[in-house]
Amino acid sequence: MEIRGACIAGLGAYVPQRVLTNQDLCDIVDTSDQWIVEHTGIRERRMLAEDQATSDLAYEATLLALEDADIPADDIDLIIVASVTPDVPFPATASLLQAKLGVRGAGTYDLMSGCTGWVQALATGSQFIQSGSCERVLVVAAEALTRVTNWTDRSTCVLFGDGACAAVLEPCDPGQGLLSFAMDTQGDAAHLLTIPAGGSRTPMTPELLADHKDRLHMDGHEVFKLAVRGIPEIVGQTMEKAGLEFDDVDLCVMHQANIRIMDAAHRRLDIPYEKMVINLDKYGNTSAASLGIALHEHKCEKGIAPGDHILMVAFGAGFSLAAAVFRWV
Ligand code: COA
């Protein structure tokens, strides 16, 4: 018996209104617009308002995804939210989103995996559709990175921004929608990108707080190398599973972390630049949300045709890698 497919039937994205430019950051740390653009490709990013939290961003993106899918919120069976910046340590942001949507009878949980979270959540949600356990799964990635940014560390504070994306997954014909995915993690490199304190290993103390250990720490150099080395491998696995060649890819949407990582990937994967979706100049690295925000923007501005092959590639904390190929329905 052929297993039914799982496709993205609706897509939405939301970024907060407040813009933080490179010039604004020059007032906070010793940096320059030129350094940031040359080393990262980022020109500005968005920052959530004081009274906003991750679930608020998730809600806005979800409303657009539901509208795009043309379904009421009540039709959702399961809500998965990918985030490393939840409203509170627990309960899950997905539960808070469920309350905002007023959905009854839907399961909820969060998936905490940093920048790979969106691809992992899409793969996870698709399993529920393909197995017949769910008819409609809402997959959201929402991040408020500026809440965990160390504003005294110029090597990280210039990189991150806030935003959310959402997708409604529905059943489709076999051979359509999600064709394949692959995941890999190098847990021995987990310390390279982390919030060092505040968990069960190192509970927070006033000294740790004063030392910004409640904030994001990253060895950018090492993360850069792991990403550039790991992307061709994870993409190769995904393409092989889907039975596709690189020429078959119509659109490549990568996690929007650094233009130099994208440049390196585009050279190694032999995917033409015009097939890559790039919008990190406007939003910076919004972690799990970046890929979906870029995909949504491309869909709104240029459209995606049925049958198009979309390659998604993400990497980040863990150190984790994930890639997926969709045949658009
Ligand atoms: N403005 C000005 N100078 C800066 C700076 C900033 N914002 N940040 C760092 N520098 C300085 C450093 O202090 C260093 O100075 P020094 O040589 O006097 O010590 C110099 O620039 C070079 O630092 P380096 O860390 O080697 O820069 P880089 O070219 O590796 O760029 C990153 C730093 C963070 C931009 C880069 O490593 C990177 O993008 N890594 C990947 C990070 C990423 O994408 N993470 C998310 C994965 S999900």
Residues whose N, C-alpha, C, O or C-beta is under 5 A from the ligand:
A	BS01	COA	D30 T31 S32 W35 H39 C115 R154 S155 V158 G220 H221 V223 F224 A257 N258 F315 G316 A317
